[in-house]
């Protein structure tokens, strides 16, 4: 484990959540966490892998705020390290694969089984679950190997028996349809052939298949 891992968790998640904007990281005197792309990839990978255990000391609101901060392209955009050629490809792909654990061990345990696209009320963590693939840069990285890894993890997340997690994966597949349309359709078709969904989520899945969800 990276010796700065606990420092990193504290930096990202250990902040009060304001009732209104701006968040802590937009303040002029907000602290800065500096790391090489290689170290950042390691920290991100460990965060995803151990989210079910290591994020339990933070509230749903804190975890949600932290994910929006370090994942989002409009936040810190730390995930840019996952496209850096300076980081061994194997380590970058492993970090992407570990996103599955964020869903299976954290989101599936702490999020309500509500649908974000219908604005159904959920936990304070539901927003980052639903919007993860929309706010992150992972669906727009052009490298074939990265795209393959993203498709693989999205397909795995669909297996999780949790409506919010499945909705999020479908959201991500819809985002990927612009570059990998045939593959995303096959993944969704295969999923629907084996899985019974309620009418709301089924409609969303059919729209995602056509790349037609927001």
Backbone bond lengths (Angstrom), bond angles and torsions (degrees), N, CA, C in turn:
res aa  C-N    CA-C-N  psi(-1)  N-CA   C-N-CA  omega(-1)  CA-C   N-CA-C  phi
1 X - - - 1.463 - - 1.529 109.94 -
2 X 1.323 115.00 139.34 1.460 119.65 178.26 1.526 110.18 -60.38
3 X 1.339 118.43 132.50 1.472 120.51 -178.39 1.523 113.80 -63.31
4 X 1.312 117.83 -15.69 1.462 121.18 179.30 1.532 112.16 -97.50
5 X 1.308 117.38 7.84 1.463 120.64 -174.02 1.527 112.46 -59.52
6 X 1.332 117.41 -47.25 1.463 120.00 -179.99 1.533 111.04 -65.10
7 X 1.317 116.12 -37.58 1.473 120.41 175.75 1.521 110.16 -61.33
8 X 1.303 116.05 -41.42 1.458 122.17 179.42 1.532 111.57 -63.58
9 X 1.332 116.56 -47.03 1.468 119.80 178.93 1.526 111.02 -59.15
10 X 1.321 115.80 -43.69 1.460 120.13 179.85 1.531 110.24 -63.47
11 X 1.317 116.53 -41.85 1.465 120.97 -179.71 1.530 111.41 -61.77
12 X 1.321 117.47 -41.91 1.462 121.12 -174.64 1.527 112.64 -81.22
13 X 1.336 116.77 -42.31 1.460 119.68 -167.46 1.530 115.72 -109.40
14 X 1.316 118.46 -20.83 1.457 120.24 -171.77 1.526 111.42 -88.35
15 X 1.324 115.61 68.69 1.465 121.71 -179.99 1.518 109.03 -141.16
16 X 1.319 116.23 148.51 1.453 120.21 172.82 1.525 109.21 -65.96
17 X 1.309 115.45 150.22 1.461 120.55 178.59 1.527 108.42 -103.67
18 X 1.307 115.63 116.39 1.466 120.63 -177.36 1.525 110.63 -72.94
19 X 1.323 115.88 149.36 1.459 120.81 178.28 1.522 111.63 -70.43
20 X 1.314 116.82 -22.01 1.451 120.65 179.38 1.530 109.39 -144.84
21 X 1.319 115.17 165.03 1.464 120.33 -179.33 1.524 109.54 -67.09
22 X 1.334 118.56 157.94 1.465 126.59 0.12 1.526 112.79 -88.20
23 X 1.316 116.01 159.27 1.460 121.13 175.56 1.525 109.96 -74.91
24 X 1.322 114.81 170.12 1.461 120.72 -175.14 1.525 112.78 -56.39
25 X 1.319 116.73 -34.94 1.470 118.90 -172.19 1.530 113.54 -77.56
26 X 1.320 117.24 -5.85 1.459 119.99 175.85 1.535 112.28 -93.82
27 X 1.314 116.81 -4.69 1.464 119.96 179.42 1.531 110.55 -68.12
28 X 1.314 117.14 148.39 1.462 121.14 -178.30 1.523 112.12 -61.85
29 X 1.331 116.97 -31.55 1.459 120.59 -178.62 1.527 112.29 -101.81
30 X 1.325 116.77 22.05 1.466 120.32 179.92 1.524 110.22 -62.21
31 X 1.327 118.29 138.54 1.465 120.65 178.73 1.525 111.03 -65.63
32 X 1.302 115.16 158.23 1.468 121.91 -178.90 1.519 108.67 -122.58
33 X 1.322 115.80 136.92 1.467 120.91 176.61 1.524 107.57 -108.92
34 X 1.317 116.37 114.79 1.459 120.76 -177.47 1.524 109.90 -105.67
35 X 1.316 115.23 133.37 1.465 121.51 179.15 1.517 108.37 -158.07
36 X 1.312 116.60 152.04 1.455 121.03 174.63 1.527 109.28 -69.23
37 X 1.311 117.42 162.81 1.460 120.48 177.84 1.524 111.01 -59.52
38 X 1.310 116.69 -36.44 1.459 120.44 -179.82 1.529 110.70 -65.13
39 X 1.332 116.97 -47.06 1.458 120.30 179.50 1.524 110.60 -67.36
40 X 1.319 117.71 -39.38 1.457 120.32 -179.41 1.526 110.66 -63.94
41 X 1.308 117.48 -39.50 1.461 121.03 176.92 1.519 110.66 -60.14
42 X 1.318 116.68 -42.22 1.461 121.15 178.55 1.525 110.99 -63.42
43 X 1.316 117.78 -43.46 1.462 121.75 -179.07 1.525 111.37 -66.67
44 X 1.299 116.66 -42.61 1.460 121.24 178.50 1.525 110.69 -63.56
45 X 1.306 115.97 -45.41 1.454 121.14 179.98 1.522 111.52 -58.92
46 X 1.332 116.86 -44.19 1.463 121.50 179.82 1.529 110.68 -67.14
47 X 1.323 116.96 -37.43 1.462 120.69 178.52 1.524 110.94 -61.30
48 X 1.328 116.76 -47.09 1.456 120.15 178.57 1.530 111.14 -63.76
49 X 1.320 116.03 -45.29 1.462 120.82 -176.41 1.524 112.22 -61.57
50 X 1.319 116.54 -39.84 1.462 121.37 -172.48 1.526 113.57 -107.69
51 X 1.323 117.03 17.78 1.465 120.80 -175.89 1.518 112.48 -59.30
52 X 1.312 117.32 -34.61 1.452 120.32 -177.81 1.513 113.49 -66.00
53 X 1.324 116.28 -25.50 1.467 121.32 -178.14 1.521 111.87 -106.48
54 X 1.318 116.89 -48.33 1.467 120.01 -170.05 1.519 114.53 -78.12
55 X 1.327 117.63 -16.92 1.463 119.82 -179.50 1.525 112.67 -97.79
56 X 1.323 117.30 3.00 1.463 119.85 -178.74 1.528 112.53 -67.74
57 X 1.317 117.52 -21.48 1.470 119.45 -179.83 1.525 112.50 -79.07
58 X 1.321 116.19 -5.31 1.456 120.69 178.38 1.527 109.97 -109.54
59 X 1.316 116.55 149.26 1.454 120.61 179.57 1.528 110.23 -70.98
60 X 1.328 115.30 164.92 1.461 119.38 176.03 1.520 111.03 -56.46
61 X 1.319 115.87 -40.81 1.469 120.31 -179.37 1.529 111.35 -64.95
62 X 1.320 117.19 -39.60 1.463 120.69 179.13 1.523 111.32 -67.85
63 X 1.323 116.20 -41.71 1.467 119.40 178.80 1.523 110.05 -64.87
64 X 1.310 116.13 -43.01 1.465 120.58 178.49 1.528 110.72 -59.77
65 X 1.319 116.67 -48.35 1.462 121.04 179.57 1.526 110.91 -61.43
66 X 1.327 116.84 -41.92 1.454 120.74 -179.33 1.511 112.86 -65.01
67 X 1.325 116.78 -40.92 1.464 119.97 179.20 1.521 110.72 -66.23
68 X 1.323 116.20 -44.32 1.463 118.48 176.67 1.529 110.78 -58.32
69 X 1.321 116.54 -36.38 1.463 119.66 -178.22 1.521 112.12 -70.37
70 X 1.331 118.06 -53.80 1.465 117.45 -170.46 1.524 113.79 -86.23
71 X 1.335 117.44 -14.79 1.465 120.44 179.62 1.526 111.69 -93.82
72 X 1.326 116.65 -38.29 1.454 121.12 -169.34 1.519 114.05 -69.53
73 X 1.309 115.62 142.38 1.456 121.50 175.87 1.529 110.92 -68.77
74 X 1.320 117.50 -21.49 1.451 120.54 177.97 1.529 111.94 -92.96
75 X 1.341 116.35 -4.42 1.456 121.36 174.93 1.517 109.12 -98.69
76 X 1.321 116.20 -127.33 1.460 119.64 179.76 1.522 111.77 -78.87
77 X 1.336 116.11 -24.90 1.468 121.29 -178.46 1.528 111.65 54.83
78 X 1.313 117.28 43.00 1.454 120.76 176.93 1.527 112.22 -62.85
79 X 1.320 116.75 -21.51 1.465 119.18 -178.14 1.523 112.93 -69.20
80 X 1.347 116.48 -6.40 1.470 117.42 176.15 1.520 111.01 -61.08
81 X 1.349 116.09 -22.41 1.469 119.69 179.48 1.515 111.67 -63.32
82 X 1.334 118.09 -22.79 1.461 121.17 -177.33 1.525 112.58 -75.96
83 X 1.314 116.50 -5.39 1.466 118.79 173.70 1.527 111.82 -112.19
84 X 1.333 116.49 6.47 1.459 120.28 -177.19 1.529 111.66 -76.49
85 X 1.324 118.10 125.29 1.468 120.78 177.51 1.526 112.66 -68.19
86 X 1.328 116.99 -11.83 1.459 120.74 178.13 1.530 112.35 -75.57
87 X 1.346 115.92 -15.65 1.462 121.26 179.30 1.514 108.59 -100.30
88 X 1.339 118.16 131.00 1.463 119.55 178.43 1.523 111.41 -52.05
89 X 1.329 116.38 135.18 1.458 121.11 -176.30 1.529 111.42 -56.94
90 X 1.305 117.54 -38.81 1.465 120.98 -178.85 1.521 111.49 -57.40
91 X 1.323 117.55 -40.00 1.464 121.42 -178.72 1.522 110.93 -72.43
92 X 1.312 116.71 -35.74 1.462 119.66 178.46 1.527 111.00 -68.08
93 X 1.323 116.09 -41.44 1.466 120.05 178.66 1.520 111.23 -66.62
94 X 1.317 117.18 -36.60 1.461 120.99 177.68 1.528 110.74 -62.95
95 X 1.320 116.81 -40.72 1.462 120.57 178.61 1.525 110.64 -61.03
96 X 1.319 116.78 -42.15 1.461 120.82 178.63 1.527 110.29 -65.74
97 X 1.312 116.90 -42.62 1.463 120.75 178.34 1.526 111.59 -60.45
98 X 1.317 116.89 -33.39 1.466 121.10 -178.36 1.526 113.15 -71.49
99 X 1.322 117.67 -11.92 1.461 120.07 175.13 1.529 110.01 -59.15
100 X 1.319 116.83 -28.95 1.471 119.80 177.07 1.524 111.06 -54.96
101 X 1.334 117.27 -39.06 1.462 120.79 -178.38 1.524 111.35 -70.55
102 X 1.326 117.30 -30.97 1.463 120.04 174.09 1.522 109.39 -58.44
103 X 1.322 116.24 -40.69 1.460 120.92 -179.59 1.532 112.02 -76.97
104 X 1.312 117.34 -50.31 1.466 120.19 -174.16 1.521 113.22 -70.40
105 X 1.333 116.92 -35.48 1.464 120.75 -172.88 1.522 114.17 -102.54
106 X 1.322 117.25 -16.67 1.464 120.73 -178.29 1.529 111.17 -119.21
107 X 1.322 117.72 -66.81 1.461 120.28 -177.34 1.528 112.06 -58.20
108 X 1.325 117.33 -45.87 1.465 120.27 -177.05 1.523 112.15 -66.39
109 X 1.318 116.63 -23.62 1.466 121.28 -179.82 1.525 112.30 -89.29
110 X 1.316 117.04 -30.02 1.471 119.97 -169.40 1.526 114.46 -113.58
111 X 1.314 117.89 -18.54 1.461 120.54 -179.92 1.523 110.89 -88.49
112 X 1.322 115.78 147.65 1.458 120.36 172.52 1.524 109.08 -73.83
113 X 1.330 116.52 153.52 1.464 119.95 -179.91 1.519 110.05 -84.80
114 X 1.318 114.27 61.10 1.456 121.56 -179.50 1.523 109.55 -116.95
115 X 1.319 116.22 163.25 1.455 121.58 -174.92 1.522 111.51 -105.25
116 X 1.317 115.06 122.17 1.452 121.06 -177.18 1.510 113.39 -67.88
117 X 1.327 117.41 -36.47 1.464 118.55 -175.96 1.525 111.79 -68.87
118 X 1.328 117.25 -15.95 1.463 121.76 176.38 1.523 111.49 -103.09
119 X 1.322 115.78 5.87 1.468 122.28 -179.93 1.523 112.28 56.90
120 X 1.331 115.99 33.26 1.461 119.66 174.84 1.520 109.04 -69.37
121 X 1.303 116.35 141.38 1.453 120.58 -176.03 1.520 110.68 -70.58
122 X 1.324 116.36 129.98 1.456 121.21 178.87 1.512 111.01 -133.08
123 X 1.315 116.21 -158.33 1.457 120.29 175.26 1.525 108.69 -79.07
124 X 1.317 116.19 172.92 1.468 119.82 179.05 1.522 112.35 -70.55
125 X 1.317 116.51 -8.21 1.458 120.92 179.88 1.525 112.29 -94.99
126 X 1.315 117.19 -11.32 1.459 119.97 -175.37 1.524 113.52 -62.78
127 X 1.326 117.13 -31.23 1.468 118.07 -175.36 1.518 111.98 -65.66
128 X 1.335 117.67 -42.39 1.464 119.01 179.97 1.520 111.49 -72.70
129 X 1.329 117.01 -28.85 1.458 120.00 174.26 1.522 109.64 -63.24
130 X 1.309 116.70 -51.86 1.465 121.03 -177.79 1.524 112.32 -64.04
131 X 1.333 117.07 -40.65 1.461 120.38 -170.82 1.530 114.05 -95.67
132 X 1.319 118.09 1.99 1.462 120.86 -172.81 1.525 112.49 -49.82
133 X 1.313 117.43 -49.59 1.472 120.23 -173.97 1.525 112.12 -80.47
134 X 1.303 116.72 -13.97 1.460 121.03 176.30 1.521 110.88 -81.98
135 X 1.332 116.31 -38.84 1.466 119.86 -175.10 1.525 113.01 -88.25
136 X 1.319 117.66 -20.52 1.464 119.68 -177.64 1.525 110.74 -87.02
137 X 1.331 117.53 161.85 1.463 120.46 -179.92 1.522 113.60 -86.12
138 X 1.323 117.87 0.51 1.462 120.51 -168.68 1.523 113.63 -66.89
139 X 1.322 118.08 -29.06 1.461 119.36 -178.14 1.532 112.84 -82.79
140 X 1.320 117.07 -5.33 1.464 119.24 -178.97 1.534 112.57 -115.80
141 X 1.325 117.39 3.09 1.465 120.02 175.06 1.523 108.08 -73.55
142 X 1.319 117.04 130.65 1.456 120.82 -170.80 1.518 114.28 -84.11
143 X 1.335 119.01 -17.26 1.464 121.28 -176.77 1.524 111.00 -59.44
144 X 1.326 115.90 130.29 1.461 121.83 -177.01 1.518 112.04 -56.93
145 X 1.327 117.33 -43.76 1.459 120.65 -176.65 1.528 111.70 -65.13
146 X 1.338 116.03 -37.32 1.460 120.14 178.21 1.521 110.23 -67.72
147 X 1.321 116.70 -44.20 1.452 120.47 178.55 1.528 111.39 -60.63
148 X 1.328 116.47 -41.74 1.466 120.33 178.50 1.526 110.72 -60.59
149 X 1.331 116.51 -42.50 1.469 121.02 -178.95 1.525 110.57 -66.44
150 X 1.325 116.97 -39.42 1.466 120.90 178.83 1.527 110.17 -64.47
151 X 1.324 116.97 -45.90 1.467 120.11 178.39 1.519 111.16 -60.66
152 X 1.316 116.24 -40.22 1.462 120.67 -179.87 1.515 111.89 -62.54
153 X 1.325 116.76 -45.36 1.465 119.10 -177.53 1.527 110.66 -72.26
154 X 1.301 118.00 -34.07 1.464 120.39 176.32 1.532 110.55 -63.64
155 X 1.312 116.40 -41.16 1.465 120.35 178.38 1.528 110.81 -63.79
156 X 1.327 116.83 -38.35 1.468 120.53 178.41 1.527 111.70 -68.01
157 X 1.329 116.72 -38.70 1.461 120.14 -179.53 1.526 110.88 -63.61
158 X 1.323 117.04 -32.71 1.466 120.25 178.58 1.525 112.45 -59.02
159 X 1.309 116.93 -25.97 1.459 120.71 -177.94 1.528 111.59 -72.69
160 X 1.327 116.87 -25.28 1.466 121.07 -178.81 1.530 109.04 -63.12
161 X 1.306 117.37 126.27 1.462 121.59 -176.99 1.535 110.41 -82.31
162 X 1.302 114.01 73.05 1.467 121.57 -179.37 1.517 107.52 -151.75
163 X 1.330 117.17 122.38 1.466 121.40 -172.97 1.523 112.37 -59.92
164 X 1.329 117.74 -42.15 1.465 119.73 -177.77 1.524 111.32 -67.39
165 X 1.323 117.25 -38.91 1.463 120.85 178.80 1.523 110.49 -66.94
166 X 1.313 116.61 -43.06 1.466 119.80 178.95 1.518 111.48 -65.57
167 X 1.321 116.75 -40.30 1.459 120.14 176.89 1.525 110.21 -60.27
168 X 1.315 117.38 -42.59 1.455 121.62 179.98 1.529 111.20 -62.95
169 X 1.337 116.29 -43.56 1.464 119.80 178.89 1.525 110.89 -63.08
170 X 1.313 116.52 -40.96 1.466 120.22 177.01 1.525 110.77 -64.34
171 X 1.320 116.21 -37.63 1.462 121.30 175.34 1.528 109.98 -58.83
172 X 1.340 115.85 -46.30 1.450 120.38 179.28 1.518 112.74 -64.66
173 X 1.327 117.06 -40.04 1.461 120.49 178.81 1.524 110.96 -65.18
174 X 1.323 116.12 -35.72 1.460 119.31 175.61 1.525 110.59 -63.01
175 X 1.327 116.97 -40.91 1.463 121.41 176.62 1.532 110.59 -61.84
176 X 1.328 116.40 -39.14 1.465 121.28 -178.04 1.533 112.85 -75.16
177 X 1.322 116.64 -15.42 1.464 119.70 -175.40 1.522 112.58 -63.48
178 X 1.324 116.83 -22.43 1.464 119.44 -178.62 1.528 111.94 -70.57
179 X 1.329 116.94 -26.60 1.461 120.09 179.33 1.521 113.06 -110.46
180 X 1.341 116.72 -24.56 1.464 120.62 -176.08 1.533 110.05 -135.93
181 X 1.322 115.62 52.35 1.452 121.46 -173.26 1.515 114.88 -57.03
182 X 1.305 117.74 -45.74 1.467 120.46 -177.68 1.522 111.36 -63.37
183 X 1.337 116.19 -42.90 1.464 119.85 -179.75 1.521 112.28 -66.52
184 X 1.341 116.61 -41.87 1.458 118.59 -179.37 1.521 110.87 -64.85
185 X 1.310 117.47 -37.95 1.464 120.19 177.93 1.522 111.17 -63.66
186 X 1.330 116.75 -40.59 1.462 120.05 179.40 1.527 111.06 -64.83
187 X 1.345 116.15 -41.02 1.467 120.08 179.58 1.525 110.28 -62.59
188 X 1.321 116.78 -45.85 1.462 120.38 -178.76 1.529 110.98 -68.52
189 X 1.321 117.27 -40.32 1.465 120.45 178.13 1.525 110.98 -61.41
190 X 1.310 115.77 -43.74 1.464 120.16 179.29 1.532 110.64 -63.48
191 X 1.320 115.97 -41.85 1.459 121.33 178.49 1.523 110.86 -61.75
192 X 1.320 116.84 -46.81 1.461 120.46 -177.42 1.524 112.23 -68.55
193 X 1.316 116.93 -28.58 1.466 119.97 179.62 1.524 112.53 -70.73
194 X 1.336 116.16 -18.90 1.456 120.44 -175.68 1.535 113.45 -113.53
195 X 1.323 117.27 -8.48 1.457 120.88 -168.92 1.523 111.33 -129.04
196 X 1.320 115.97 132.85 1.453 121.09 175.90 1.531 108.68 -94.11
197 X 1.321 116.37 124.74 1.457 122.29 -178.65 1.520 110.23 -117.83
198 X 1.314 115.51 156.23 1.459 118.72 171.79 1.522 108.82 -70.59
199 X 1.310 116.29 163.18 1.463 121.04 -171.18 1.530 112.53 -60.35
200 X 1.316 117.82 -37.62 1.467 120.98 -178.54 1.529 111.47 -64.98
201 X 1.321 115.84 -46.20 1.463 119.13 -178.69 1.525 110.88 -73.42
202 X 1.322 116.70 -32.92 1.459 120.19 177.08 1.525 110.83 -63.21
203 X 1.299 116.78 -43.33 1.464 120.42 177.48 1.521 110.61 -61.77
204 X 1.323 115.91 -41.40 1.462 120.14 178.74 1.527 110.26 -63.11
205 X 1.329 117.08 -41.92 1.466 121.27 -179.78 1.531 110.86 -62.51
206 X 1.314 116.31 -41.33 1.468 119.79 -179.96 1.528 110.41 -66.24
207 X 1.324 116.77 -37.84 1.465 119.80 177.03 1.521 111.01 -68.92
208 X 1.340 116.53 -38.99 1.469 120.99 178.66 1.525 110.12 -62.92
209 X 1.307 116.76 -36.46 1.476 121.66 178.65 1.528 111.41 -57.42
210 X 1.321 115.86 -32.33 1.457 120.55 179.54 1.520 112.31 -94.45
211 X 1.324 116.89 7.69 1.467 120.03 -178.06 1.500 112.81 68.01
212 X 1.339 116.06 31.72 1.456 120.74 -170.37 1.517 112.49 -119.67
213 X 1.326 117.30 44.71 1.462 120.07 173.31 1.518 108.91 -129.92
214 X 1.322 115.60 157.88 1.452 121.53 -178.27 1.517 109.40 -109.28
